[in-house]
Amino acid sequence: MNNAPYHSMLVNNYPKCNARKAEVQEWLKNQNINFLPFETLAELRERVNLLKPTFKKYELDEIASSMGHEVVRLPPYHCQYNPIELIWAQVKGEVAKNNSTFKMVDVERLTHEALDLVSKSDWEKCVKHAETIQDEDYQEILIDSVLEPVIITFQTDDSDFSNDEDIWTEQVKSGVYRFPFVFEVLSPGMIVAIRDSFGYSTEIKGCLFHFGQSIWCRVQKVGLAHEYTQNDEVKKTVRRICALALVPTGKIDECWSMIHAEAPVNENLMKLMDYFVDTYLNNDAC
């Protein structure tokens, strides 16, 4: 089964990160969790986070389990492993072949007719094809699941580079790496660990998407989310901070000074800027 939102409804629907304070309080009351009326939204969210389980439980999985079935979920972005995609391709092909009027009424009729033509044999072929692809890609899926937090890019112009996946797999298992690495990471702690393990000559790059996420999480944590949506100057400053990742290294200090000088006077915004300085500008790991 794929990970569509309607397949992934949680058994316990926890408040989202953009939930209002009243909504979080109501949820905590329903869970019989005591809290003080003057607690901030950030403090209430901490209470919610403590209640979240390590592994997510989905309603559909629980229903299937109660009936003696197990739901196997597909890896993200691997729709080729789902046989229903091949069935839909067959149905759409039949509709396209017989559609001569291009009217919605006729398209609907042709769709029902094409679905009726799908046989048990068609399903068996599609399932077998999907299983074959899964078996062929098993090694890739295994490596992706182990190395998902870290993206490693090999320098293909290196003389020792090889396309042999068996060599790569053997080196990962043995801990012997023959290639120069480029790591794409974000956490300063991870940067220190990588340099300790692979040496200071290792090239490390940040991920723009996760960098933006870290800034937005801090915006929420310091209570700046509401002002971000209501105050254009605050929004512009936050976006400028995120855009610093695109500035050449030699220009960062100059641009940061301009951002700091033009930022509006706001206590929560100052907290965000202090976090940025301590984490990214003054951190020796970065």
C-alpha positions in Angstrom: 0.0 0.0 0.0 1.2 3.5 -0.8 1.5 6.4 1.7 -1.4 8.5 0.5 -2.9 10.8 3.2 -6.2 8.8 3.2 -4.1 5.6 3.9 -2.1 7.2 6.7 -4.7 8.5 9.2 -3.2 8.1 12.6 -5.1 6.2 15.4 -4.4 9.2 17.7 -4.7 12.4 15.8 -2.1 14.6 17.6 -2.3 18.4 17.2 -0.4 19.7 14.2 2.5 22.2 14.5 0.2 25.0 13.3 -2.5 24.2 15.8 -3.7 27.1 18.0 -3.2 27.2 21.7 -6.9 26.6 22.4 -6.9 23.5 20.2 -3.8 22.1 22.0 -5.4 22.7 25.4 -8.6 21.0 24.3 -6.6 18.0 23.1 -4.7 17.7 26.4 -8.0 17.9 28.3 -9.4 15.0 26.2 -6.3 13.0 27.1 -6.7 13.8 30.8 -3.4 15.6 30.9 -3.1 18.3 33.5 -1.6 21.7 32.5 -1.5 25.2 33.9 -3.7 27.9 32.3 -0.7 30.3 31.9 1.5 27.8 30.1 2.7 29.0 26.7 1.9 27.3 23.4 5.5 26.1 23.2 5.2 24.5 26.7 1.9 22.8 25.7 3.5 21.4 22.6 6.3 19.9 24.7 3.6 18.0 26.6 2.1 16.8 23.4 5.5 15.6 22.1 6.1 13.6 25.3 2.9 11.6 24.5 3.8 10.8 20.9 4.8 7.2 20.4 8.1 6.2 18.8 6.3 4.4 16.0 3.2 5.7 14.3 0.0 3.7 14.4 -2.4 4.0 11.4 -6.1 3.4 11.5 -6.0 1.3 8.3 -3.2 -0.9 9.7 -5.2 -1.5 12.9 -8.3 -2.5 10.9 -6.4 -4.9 8.7 -4.6 -6.4 11.7 -7.9 -7.0 13.5 -9.0 -9.1 10.4 -5.8 -11.1 10.3 -4.0 -9.1 7.6 -0.7 -7.2 7.6 -0.3 -3.9 5.7 3.1 -3.6 3.9 3.8 0.0 3.0 5.7 1.0 0.0 8.9 3.1 0.3 8.2 6.8 -0.5 8.6 7.7 -4.2 8.7 4.1 -5.4 5.3 3.8 -7.1 6.8 1.3 -9.6 6.5 -1.3 -6.8 2.7 -0.9 -6.7 0.9 -3.2 -9.2 -2.2 -1.1 -9.3 -0.2 1.6 -11.2 0.1 -0.9 -14.1 -3.6 -1.7 -13.9 -4.4 2.0 -14.1 -2.1 2.3 -17.1 -3.9 -0.5 -18.8 -7.3 1.1 -18.0 -6.2 4.5 -19.3 -4.8 3.0 -22.4 -8.2 1.3 -23.2 -10.0 4.6 -22.6 -7.6 6.5 -24.8 -7.9 3.9 -27.6 -11.7 4.0 -27.7 -12.4 7.6 -26.9 -13.6 9.3 -30.0 -16.0 12.0 -28.7 -13.9 13.4 -25.8 -17.0 13.9 -23.8 -17.0 13.3 -20.0 -20.1 11.1 -20.2 -18.4 8.8 -22.7 -15.1 8.9 -20.8 -16.9 7.7 -17.7 -18.6 4.9 -19.6 -15.3 3.8 -21.2 -13.6 3.8 -17.8 -16.2 1.5 -16.3 -15.9 -0.8 -19.4 -12.1 -0.8 -19.2 -12.2 -1.7 -15.4 -14.6 -4.6 -16.2 -12.0 -5.9 -18.7 -9.3 -6.2 -16.0 -8.9 -9.9 -15.4 -7.4 -12.1 -12.7 -4.6 -12.9 -15.2 -3.9 -9.2 -15.6 -3.5 -8.7 -11.8 -1.2 -11.8 -11.6 1.1 -10.4 -14.3 1.2 -7.0 -12.7 1.9 -8.3 -9.2 4.6 -10.6 -10.6 6.2 -7.7 -12.5 6.2 -5.5 -9.4 7.7 -8.3 -7.2 10.5 -8.8 -9.8 11.4 -5.1 -9.7 11.4 -5.2 -5.9 13.8 -8.2 -5.9 16.1 -6.5 -8.3 16.1 -3.3 -6.3 16.4 -4.9 -2.9 20.0 -3.9 -2.4 19.2 -0.3 -3.3 16.3 -0.2 -0.9 18.4 -1.6 1.9 21.1 1.0 1.4 18.5 3.8 1.1 16.9 2.8 4.4 20.2 2.7 6.2 21.7 5.9 4.8 18.5 8.0 4.5 19.6 10.7 6.9 22.9 11.2 5.0 23.3 11.8 1.2 26.7 10.8 -0.1 27.8 11.9 -3.6 30.9 10.2 -5.1 33.3 12.2 -7.2 32.9 10.4 -10.5 36.1 11.9 -12.0 38.3 10.1 -9.3 40.5 7.4 -10.8 39.5 4.9 -8.2 35.7 5.3 -9.0 33.8 2.1 -9.8 30.2 1.5 -10.8 30.3 -2.0 -9.3 27.6 -2.0 -6.6 29.2 -5.1 -5.0 32.4 -3.2 -4.3 30.4 -0.3 -2.7 28.3 -2.7 -0.6 31.4 -4.6 0.6 33.2 -1.3 1.6 30.1 -0.1 3.5 30.0 -3.4 5.5 33.7 -3.5 6.1 34.1 0.1 7.0 36.8 0.6 4.3 36.0 3.6 2.0 38.2 4.1 -1.1 36.3 7.1 -2.5 36.4 10.8 -1.5 33.0 11.7 0.0 30.8 14.7 -0.2 28.3 14.7 2.6 25.1 16.7 2.5 24.0 17.3 6.1 22.7 20.0 8.4 23.3 19.3 12.1 26.5 20.8 13.5 26.8 17.7 15.7 26.7 15.5 12.7 29.4 17.6 11.0 31.7 17.0 13.9 31.0 13.3 13.9 31.7 13.0 10.2 35.0 14.9 10.4 36.1 12.7 13.3 35.3 9.6 11.2 36.4 10.6 7.7 38.9 13.4 8.3 38.8 17.2 7.9 39.4 17.0 4.2 35.8 15.7 3.7 33.6 18.1 1.8 30.4 18.9 3.7 27.5 20.7 2.2 24.2 21.8 3.8 20.8 20.9 2.6 18.8 24.1 1.7 15.4 22.4 2.4 16.4 21.2 5.9 18.1 24.5 6.6 14.9 26.3 5.9 13.0 23.8 8.1 15.4 24.4 11.0 14.8 28.2 10.8 11.0 27.7 10.6 11.1 25.4 13.6 13.0 28.0 15.6 10.5 30.7 14.4 7.7 28.6 16.0 9.7 27.8 19.1 10.4 31.5 19.9 6.8 32.4 19.3 7.3 34.3 16.1 5.0 32.4 13.8 2.0 34.7 14.3 4.1 37.8 13.7 5.6 36.2 10.6 2.1 36.0 9.1 1.0 39.5 10.2 4.2 41.6 10.0 5.7 42.0 6.5 9.0 43.3 8.0 9.4 40.3 10.2 8.6 38.0 7.3 11.1 39.7 5.1 13.8 39.3 7.8 13.2 35.6 8.3 13.3 35.0 4.5 16.5 37.0 4.2 18.1 34.7 6.9 17.0 31.6 4.9 18.4 33.2 1.7 21.9 33.6 3.3 22.5 29.9 2.3 22.6 31.1 -1.3 25.1 33.9 -0.7 28.9 33.3 -1.5 30.9 32.6 1.6 32.9 35.8 1.4 29.8 37.9 1.3 27.9 36.3 4.3 29.2 38.7 7.0 28.4 41.8 4.9 24.9 40.5 4.1 24.3 39.5 7.7 25.2 43.0 8.9 22.7 44.5 6.5 20.0 42.1 7.6 20.7 42.8 11.3 20.7 46.6 10.7 17.4 46.6 8.8 15.6 44.1 11.0 12.6 45.5 12.9 12.8 45.8 16.7 11.2 42.6 18.0 12.1 40.6 21.0 11.2 37.2 19.4 13.0 38.1 16.2 16.1 38.9 18.2 15.9 35.4 19.7 15.8 33.9 16.3 18.7 36.0 15.1 20.8 35.0 18.2 20.0 31.4 17.5 21.2 31.8 13.9 24.4 33.4 15.0 25.2 30.8 17.7 24.3 27.8 15.5 25.5 28.8 12.0 27.8 31.9 12.1 29.8 31.4 15.3 29.8 27.6 15.4 33.2 26.2 14.6 31.7 23.0 13.3 30.0 24.9 10.5 
